[in-house]
Amino acid sequence: MSQAGSEHPAHPLVESLKALVPQILEKARLDTRVERGLEDLGLCGSRAIVLALGKGSVQMARGALKCVEPEGGVVVKPRGMSGSVDGLEVIEGSHPIPDEWSLRAGSRLLEWARAASAGDRVLVLVSGGGSALAEVPVPPLTLEDLREASMLLLKSGATIHEINTVRKHLSLLKGGRLAAAAHPARTLGLYASDVPGDRLDMIASGPTVPDPTSYADALSVVRKYGLEASMPPAVLQVIESGARGELEETPKPGDERLKETVNKLVAANIDVLEGVAARLREMGFTTLILTSRLEGESREAGRVLASIALEVLDRGVPSPTPAAILAGGETTVRVTGRGRGGRNMELALAWSLAMAYWMPEAPAALLAMDTDGIDGNSDAAGAIAWPGLPQALRSYGLDPQEVLGENDSERAFALSNTLVVTGQTGTNLNSIVVMLLGLPETYQGEA
């Protein structure tokens, strides 16, 4: 938790949410979930080429090596994340925009996959962030083409499903193409989900999963967000050529090259929500998990969550107080300002503005954070808000509405000392939102 900035007014629910952060990250660990997944498949003691990519790659690889004997392989992790994995090459890539190291990482993954033979097992461990961390562009695209396309998509307000639909069709790794490269080896993909709905083909753009989307779908995304004029010409040409049937599509369900491929989900956002809900029940809260599929514009999601909080506090619907209301998923931000922040901070700030209008003194607080430790272009994982935050910001000389309009939410939470700062966590099971509404009779103020 950040220590800089002014102190917020004494608020026991804010303090409890601060104390809850380490427990959320513990519930999001991936190593034990991978080990358990391999045990369930009866693969402990077997040998495998191990390829891991994503923000959870190190944890997932370490969990796998508690169970299988590696015959070599590669782990692709975010730049700056600590950790090595015995017996495997570790390469850093860039996120959320690919760089030269991402290309090197992608090339090494493809080399290992292509070197596999019919008698080999290739274990592919996939977590969110892999779309940018490892990349091999479809010819004739360049790294700069991919970088520019990624930036445009990320700022457009497109959902992660839409963004990855486009990414799959610009890459030789994504949309099942990594598994196709390993054919005729047996490929097992274990996935930790960072996407609402847990669609395996969308997690890191599904490198081992048959792709139900098409170039035509990718073109529809580009047109939906008005990106045709701004997309790099080479990118638009590839997508349009593919949509006309002039390029080979990504492997589809039933593709012969993927007949020896098995994919399994081993960790998801709902797992974290259920674990955190259990802890909050022990603290005396009535718990309700709304969804693990929260999507939409962040500030709109914040207002919707505020409407639910107000109904709980006013009428005990859909839960009596004291209540802990939880949600998870991945909202989006359409970036129009030049500030720093992310989807969780925008959600939290919008929530506080709505709460302040109706119930500025309400016993309520909200935590919104990303389990990977990074929220948007900020160094924070998210933030904690309460109904009195807007008034506190005004006392610091900030207009909270202007801050929101400039996408500068990090500034607001730094001043209030309620940024959630964890650093890169080594996991990635999407965002977690917790609303605490009302105080339990036996409340101790700690998680």
C-alpha positions in Angstrom: 0.0 0.0 0.0 1.3 3.4 -0.9 2.6 5.5 2.0 2.8 8.8 0.2 0.3 11.6 0.2 -2.3 12.9 2.7 -4.1 10.6 5.1 -7.8 9.8 4.4 -10.2 10.3 7.4 -10.2 7.4 9.8 -12.3 4.7 8.2 -12.4 1.2 9.5 -13.7 -0.4 6.3 -10.8 1.2 4.3 -8.3 -0.3 6.7 -9.9 -3.7 6.4 -9.7 -3.6 2.6 -6.0 -2.7 2.9 -5.5 -5.7 5.1 -7.4 -7.9 2.6 -5.0 -7.3 -0.3 -2.4 -9.9 0.7 -5.1 -12.5 1.1 -6.5 -11.8 -2.3 -3.0 -12.4 -3.8 -2.6 -15.6 -1.9 -5.9 -16.9 -3.2 -4.7 -16.0 -6.7 -1.5 -18.2 -6.6 -1.0 -20.4 -9.6 1.7 -22.9 -8.7 -0.5 -25.2 -6.6 -3.3 -25.0 -9.1 -1.0 -26.2 -11.9 0.4 -29.0 -9.8 -3.1 -30.1 -8.9 -4.2 -30.0 -12.5 -1.4 -32.2 -13.6 -2.1 -34.6 -10.8 -5.8 -34.8 -11.9 -4.6 -35.7 -15.4 -2.3 -38.4 -14.1 0.8 -36.8 -15.5 3.0 -36.6 -12.4 6.3 -38.3 -13.1 6.0 -37.9 -16.9 8.5 -36.0 -19.1 7.6 -33.0 -21.1 8.9 -30.0 -23.0 7.7 -27.0 -20.9 6.7 -23.8 -22.6 5.3 -21.1 -20.3 4.1 -17.6 -21.2 2.3 -14.8 -19.5 2.4 -12.8 -16.2 2.0 -16.1 -14.2 4.6 -18.0 -16.2 7.1 -18.4 -13.4 4.6 -19.6 -10.8 3.0 -21.9 -13.3 6.3 -23.4 -14.4 7.4 -24.0 -10.9 4.2 -25.7 -10.1 4.5 -27.9 -13.2 8.1 -28.9 -12.2 6.9 -30.3 -8.9 5.1 -32.9 -11.0 6.8 -33.4 -14.4 10.4 -33.9 -15.5 11.4 -31.2 -18.0 13.1 -32.0 -21.3 13.9 -28.4 -21.7 11.8 -25.4 -22.7 11.2 -21.7 -22.2 9.5 -19.5 -19.7 8.5 -16.0 -20.9 7.9 -13.5 -18.1 7.3 -9.7 -17.9 10.3 -7.5 -17.8 11.4 -6.7 -14.3 9.7 -9.7 -12.7 12.1 -11.6 -10.5 12.4 -15.4 -10.5 14.2 -18.2 -12.4 13.0 -21.8 -13.1 15.6 -24.6 -12.8 16.2 -26.4 -16.1 14.3 -23.9 -18.3 15.4 -20.9 -20.3 13.8 -17.7 -19.0 13.2 -14.8 -21.3 11.7 -11.4 -20.5 9.1 -9.8 -22.8 7.2 -6.5 -22.8 3.6 -5.8 -21.8 1.1 -4.4 -22.8 3.0 -3.5 -26.0 5.4 -6.1 -27.6 9.1 -5.2 -28.2 12.2 -6.8 -29.6 12.4 -9.1 -26.6 8.9 -10.2 -27.2 9.9 -11.2 -30.7 12.9 -13.2 -29.3 10.6 -14.9 -26.8 8.1 -15.8 -29.5 10.8 -17.2 -31.8 12.1 -19.4 -29.0 8.7 -20.8 -28.3 8.1 -21.6 -31.9 11.6 -23.2 -32.2 10.8 -25.6 -29.3 7.4 -26.4 -30.7 8.6 -27.1 -34.2 11.4 -29.3 -32.8 9.0 -31.6 -31.0 8.3 -35.0 -32.5 5.5 -37.6 -32.4 6.8 -39.2 -29.2 7.1 -35.9 -27.3 4.7 -34.2 -24.9 4.6 -30.4 -25.0 3.2 -28.8 -21.9 2.2 -25.2 -22.6 1.4 -23.1 -19.5 -0.6 -20.0 -20.5 -1.6 -16.9 -18.4 -2.8 -13.5 -19.3 -0.3 -11.0 -20.8 1.1 -13.7 -23.1 -0.3 -11.9 -26.2 2.3 -9.1 -25.8 5.1 -10.9 -24.0 5.7 -13.4 -26.9 5.1 -12.6 -30.5 5.9 -13.6 -34.0 4.2 -11.4 -36.6 2.5 -12.7 -39.7 4.6 -11.7 -42.7 5.0 -9.0 -43.9 4.1 -7.3 -40.6 6.9 -5.7 -38.6 7.2 -5.2 -34.8 6.3 -1.5 -35.3 3.1 -2.5 -37.1 2.1 -4.7 -34.1 3.1 -2.1 -31.6 1.0 0.6 -33.2 -2.0 -1.7 -33.7 -1.8 -2.8 -30.1 -1.8 0.8 -28.8 -4.8 1.8 -31.0 -6.8 -1.2 -29.8 -5.9 -0.7 -26.1 -7.0 2.9 -26.2 -10.1 2.3 -28.2 -12.3 0.9 -25.4 -12.5 -2.5 -27.1 -13.1 -5.5 -24.9 -10.3 -8.0 -24.4 -12.2 -10.5 -26.5 -12.3 -8.0 -29.4 -8.6 -7.1 -29.0 -7.5 -10.7 -29.0 -9.7 -11.5 -32.0 -7.5 -9.0 -33.9 -4.3 -10.1 -32.3 -4.8 -13.8 -33.3 -4.9 -12.9 -36.9 -1.6 -10.9 -36.9 0.5 -13.6 -35.2 2.1 -17.0 -35.9 1.8 -18.0 -32.2 -1.8 -17.2 -31.4 -5.2 -18.8 -32.2 -3.9 -22.4 -32.0 -0.9 -21.8 -34.2 1.7 -22.7 -31.5 0.0 -26.2 -31.0 -0.2 -26.6 -34.8 3.6 -25.9 -34.9 4.2 -28.7 -32.4 2.2 -31.3 -34.4 2.4 -34.3 -34.3 3.6 -34.1 -30.7 1.0 -34.4 -27.9 0.3 -30.9 -26.6 -1.3 -30.1 -23.3 -2.3 -26.5 -22.6 -3.0 -25.5 -19.0 -4.7 -22.1 -18.7 -5.0 -19.5 -16.0 -7.8 -17.1 -17.0 -7.6 -13.3 -17.1 -10.6 -12.9 -19.4 -14.3 -12.6 -18.4 -16.1 -15.9 -19.2 -12.8 -17.9 -19.1 -12.8 -18.6 -22.9 -9.6 -20.5 -23.4 -9.2 -19.2 -26.9 -9.0 -15.7 -25.6 -6.5 -16.2 -22.7 -3.2 -14.8 -24.2 -5.0 -15.2 -27.5 -5.2 -19.0 -27.1 -1.9 -20.3 -28.5 -3.0 -24.0 -28.2 -6.7 -23.6 -28.7 -8.7 -23.9 -32.0 -9.8 -20.5 -33.0 -13.5 -19.9 -33.7 -12.9 -16.3 -34.9 -11.9 -15.3 -38.4 -10.2 -12.5 -40.3 -13.7 -11.2 -41.0 -14.3 -10.9 -37.3 -11.1 -9.0 -36.9 -12.1 -6.6 -39.6 -15.4 -6.1 -37.9 -13.6 -5.0 -34.7 -11.4 -2.6 -36.6 -14.5 -1.0 -38.2 -16.6 -1.0 -35.0 -14.1 1.3 -33.3 -13.3 3.4 -36.3 -9.7 2.4 -36.6 -9.5 1.8 -40.4 -7.9 5.2 -41.1 -5.4 5.0 -38.2 -4.3 1.3 -38.4 -0.9 0.8 -40.0 -1.5 0.1 -43.7 0.2 -3.3 -43.6 -2.0 -4.4 -40.7 -5.2 -3.4 -42.4 -4.0 -5.1 -45.6 -3.4 -8.4 -43.8 -6.8 -8.3 -42.1 -8.6 -7.4 -45.3 -6.7 -10.0 -47.4 -7.6 -12.6 -44.8 -11.2 -11.6 -44.8 -11.3 -12.1 -48.6 -9.9 -15.6 -48.1 -6.5 -14.8 -49.5 -4.6 -15.8 -46.4 -4.5 -19.1 -44.4 -6.9 -18.8 -41.4 -5.9 -19.7 -37.8 -6.6 -23.4 -37.0 -10.3 -24.1 -36.5 -12.1 -26.7 -34.3 -11.5 -30.1 -35.9 -8.2 -29.1 -37.4 -6.1 -32.3 -37.9 -3.0 -30.6 -36.5 -4.7 -30.1 -33.1 -6.1 -33.6 -32.7 -3.4 -34.5 -30.2 -4.0 -31.3 -28.2 -5.8 -31.1 -24.9 -6.6 -27.8 -23.1 -7.7 -27.4 -19.5 -8.6 -24.4 -17.3 -6.7 -24.6 -13.9 -7.3 -21.2 -12.4 -9.9 -18.4 -12.8 -11.2 -15.2 -11.3 -14.1 -17.0 -9.6 -11.6 -19.1 -7.6 -10.3 -15.9 -6.0 -13.8 -14.5 -5.4 -14.9 -17.6 -3.6 -11.8 -17.7 -1.5 -12.1 -14.1 -0.5 -15.8 -14.4 0.2 -15.1 -17.2 2.6 -12.7 -15.0 4.6 -15.2 -12.2 4.7 -17.9 -14.5 6.0 -15.6 -15.3 8.9 -15.3 -11.6 9.6 -19.1 -11.3 10.0 -20.2 -10.1 6.6 -23.0 -11.5 4.5 -21.3 -12.2 1.2 -22.6 -12.1 -2.4 -20.6 -12.7 -5.5 -22.3 -10.7 -8.3 -20.2 -12.0 -11.2 -16.8 -12.9 -12.5 -17.7 -11.5 -15.9 -17.8 -7.8 -15.2 -17.2 -5.8 -18.4 -18.0 -2.5 -19.9 -16.7 1.1 -19.5 -15.0 1.3 -16.1 -16.7 4.5 -14.9 -20.1 3.1 -15.9 -19.4 -0.1 -14.0 -18.5 2.0 -11.0 -21.8 3.8 -11.1 -23.7 0.5 -11.5 -21.9 -1.0 -8.5 -22.7 2.2 -6.5 -26.4 1.7 -7.3 -26.2 -1.8 -5.9 -24.4 -0.6 -2.8 -27.0 2.1 -2.2 -29.8 -0.4 -2.5 -28.1 -2.7 0.0 -27.6 0.2 2.5 -31.1 1.6 2.0 -33.3 -1.5 1.7 -31.1 -4.5 2.4 -31.5 -5.6 -1.3 -30.0 -7.9 -2.7 -28.3 -8.5 0.6 -28.8 -7.5 4.2 -26.1 -5.5 5.9 -23.3 -5.9 6.9 -22.6 -7.0 3.4 -19.5 -7.8 1.3 -20.4 -7.6 -2.4 -17.8 -9.0 -4.7 -17.3 -8.9 -8.5 -14.5 -9.7 -10.9 -13.7 -9.3 -14.5 -12.1 -6.8 -16.8 -13.6 -3.4 -17.5 -12.2 -1.0 -20.2 -11.2 2.6 -20.4 -11.6 4.8 -23.5 -8.5 7.0 -23.0 -9.1 10.6 -23.9 -7.0 12.4 -21.3 -3.3 12.4 -20.6 -3.2 11.3 -17.0 -2.1 8.1 -15.2 -4.4 5.4 -14.0 -6.2 2.3 -15.0 -9.6 0.6 -15.2 -9.7 -0.3 -11.5 -8.9 3.3 -10.3 -11.4 4.8 -12.7 -14.1 2.4 -11.5 -13.3 3.2 -7.8 -13.3 7.0 -8.4 -16.6 6.8 -10.3 -18.1 4.7 -7.5 -17.1 7.2 -4.9 -18.6 10.1 -6.8 -22.0 8.3 -7.1 -21.9 7.3 -3.4 -21.0 10.8 -2.4 -24.0 12.3 -4.2 -26.5 10.0 -2.4 -24.9 8.9 0.9 -21.7 10.8 1.6 -21.5 9.5 5.2 -22.4 5.9 4.5 -20.4 3.1 6.2 -19.1 1.8 2.8 -15.8 1.3 1.0 -14.7 -0.3 -2.2 -11.5 -2.1 -3.3 -10.8 -2.5 -7.0 -7.5 -4.1 -8.0 -5.8 -6.2 -10.6 -4.3 -9.5 -9.4 -1.3 -9.0 -11.6 -0.3 -5.8 -9.7 -0.5 -3.4 -12.6 -3.6 -1.2 -13.4 -3.4 0.5 -16.8 -0.4 2.8 -17.2 0.1 3.1 -13.4 2.6 1.4 -11.1 -0.3 0.5 -8.8 -2.6 -2.5 -8.8 -5.7 -0.4 -8.1 -7.2 1.6 -5.2 -9.6 1.8 -2.3 -12.4 4.4 -2.3 -15.1 5.5 0.2 -18.0 7.9 -0.1 -16.1 10.8 1.5 -13.3 10.6 -1.1 -14.6 13.3 -3.4 -14.9 15.8 -0.6 -11.4 14.9 0.6 -10.0 15.5 -2.9 -11.6 18.9 -3.1 -9.9 19.8 0.2 -6.6 18.9 -1.5 -7.5 21.3 -4.4 -8.6 18.6 -6.9 -11.9 18.5 -8.8 -12.7 14.7 -8.9 -14.8 15.1 -12.0 -11.9 16.7 -13.9 -9.5 14.1 -12.6 -11.8 11.4 -14.0 -12.2 13.2 -17.3 -8.4 13.4 -17.7 -7.9 9.7 -16.9 -5.8 10.8 -14.0 -7.2 8.7 -11.2 -3.8 7.6 -9.9 -3.2 11.2 -8.7 -6.4 11.2 -6.7 -5.7 8.0 -4.8 -2.0 8.9 -4.3 -3.2 12.0 -2.4 -5.7 10.1 -0.3 -3.1 7.4 0.5 -5.3 4.6 -0.8 -3.4 3.4 -3.8 -2.9 -0.4 -3.7 0.7 -1.0 -4.6 1.9 -4.6 -4.8 4.5 -4.7 -7.6 4.3 -7.4 -10.2 2.7 -10.3 -8.4 3.5 -13.3 -10.6 -0.2 -14.2 -11.1 -2.9 -12.8 -13.4 -6.5 -13.8 -12.7 -8.1 -10.5 -13.6 -9.5 -7.7 -11.5 -11.2 -8.1 -8.1 -13.8 -5.7 -6.7 -14.9 -5.9 -3.0 -17.5 -3.6 -1.5 -17.9 -3.6 2.3 -21.3 -2.1 3.3 -22.0 -1.7 7.0 -20.1 -2.8 10.1 -20.5 -6.3 11.7 -21.5 -6.1 15.4 -18.3 -8.0 16.4 -16.2 -6.0 13.9 -12.5 -6.0 14.7 -11.3 -3.8 11.8 -8.8 -6.3 10.4 -8.9 -8.9 7.7 
